[in-house]
Amino acid sequence: MNPEKSPELTVQTLLALRKEDDAVRLITERLRVKEMGPADHIRTKHEVKAFVESGDTSIAETLLKHSRERRDLSQNLTARVTHSHRQGLGQ
């Protein structure tokens, strides 16, 4: 499945995934943490672990918000660097 076309995660989806044996790994994959910078990747994994341990819906909402912001920030920075690099090469 193409991650760009995967449906957006919801709190209900996170609550269901939380019950799986390898919940932290499953949730972090669905949140596409590999598209984030290294520090954001680690922060998100810590938030996922806190959610899995607690099952708190407010933590799930915050997790979804933060992961979306981190992924968007990383994508924007990558695009900006790529654009600057291309300008530097005269393309």
C-alpha positions as CSV (number, residue, x, y, z in Angstrom):
1,M,0.0,0.0,0.0
2,N,1.3,3.4,-0.9
3,P,1.8,5.4,2.4
4,E,0.7,8.6,0.6
5,K,-2.7,7.0,-0.1
6,S,-3.2,5.3,3.2
7,P,-6.2,6.7,5.2
8,E,-5.4,9.2,7.9
9,L,-5.1,7.6,11.4
10,T,-7.8,8.4,13.9
11,V,-8.0,8.0,17.7
12,Q,-10.2,5.0,17.2
13,T,-7.7,3.3,14.9
14,L,-4.9,4.0,17.5
15,L,-7.0,2.4,20.2
16,A,-7.5,-0.7,18.1
17,L,-3.8,-0.9,17.2
18,R,-2.9,-0.5,20.9
19,K,-4.3,-4.0,21.5
20,E,-1.9,-5.7,19.0
21,D,1.1,-7.6,20.2
22,D,3.6,-5.3,18.5
23,A,1.6,-2.1,19.0
24,V,4.5,0.4,19.2
25,R,6.0,-0.8,15.9
26,L,2.6,-1.0,14.1
27,I,1.6,2.5,15.2
28,T,5.0,4.1,14.4
29,E,4.8,2.5,10.9
30,R,1.3,3.9,10.4
31,L,2.5,7.3,11.6
32,R,5.3,7.2,9.0
33,V,8.0,8.1,11.5
34,K,10.7,7.3,9.0
35,E,9.7,10.4,7.1
36,M,10.6,12.5,10.1
37,G,14.0,13.7,11.2
38,P,15.9,11.5,13.7
39,A,15.0,13.5,16.8
40,D,11.3,13.7,15.9
41,H,11.3,10.0,15.1
42,I,12.5,9.3,18.6
43,R,10.1,11.7,20.2
44,T,7.2,10.2,18.4
45,K,8.2,6.7,19.4
46,H,8.3,7.8,23.1
47,E,4.8,9.3,22.7
48,V,3.6,6.1,21.0
49,K,4.9,4.1,23.9
50,A,3.2,6.4,26.5
51,F,0.0,6.0,24.6
52,V,0.2,2.3,24.3
53,E,0.9,2.0,28.1
54,S,-2.0,4.4,29.1
55,G,-4.6,4.0,26.4
56,D,-5.6,7.7,27.1
57,T,-7.5,9.2,24.2
58,S,-6.1,12.7,24.9
59,I,-2.6,11.3,24.5
60,A,-3.7,9.7,21.2
61,E,-5.0,13.0,20.0
62,T,-1.8,14.8,20.9
63,L,0.2,12.0,19.3
64,L,-1.7,12.4,16.0
65,K,-1.3,16.1,16.0
66,H,2.5,16.1,16.8
67,S,3.3,13.3,14.3
68,R,1.5,15.2,11.6
69,E,3.3,18.4,12.4
70,R,6.7,16.7,12.6
71,R,6.2,14.9,9.3
72,D,5.1,18.1,7.6
73,L,8.0,20.0,9.0
74,S,10.5,17.4,7.8
75,Q,8.9,17.4,4.3
76,N,9.0,21.2,4.2
77,L,12.7,21.3,5.2
78,T,13.6,18.6,2.7
79,A,11.8,20.6,-0.1
80,R,13.5,23.8,1.0
81,V,17.0,22.2,1.0
82,T,16.3,20.5,-2.4
83,H,15.2,23.9,-3.8
84,S,18.2,25.7,-2.4
85,H,20.6,23.0,-3.7
86,R,19.1,23.2,-7.2
87,Q,19.4,27.0,-7.2
88,G,23.0,26.6,-6.2
89,L,23.6,24.3,-9.2
90,G,22.0,26.8,-11.5
91,Q,19.2,24.6,-12.5
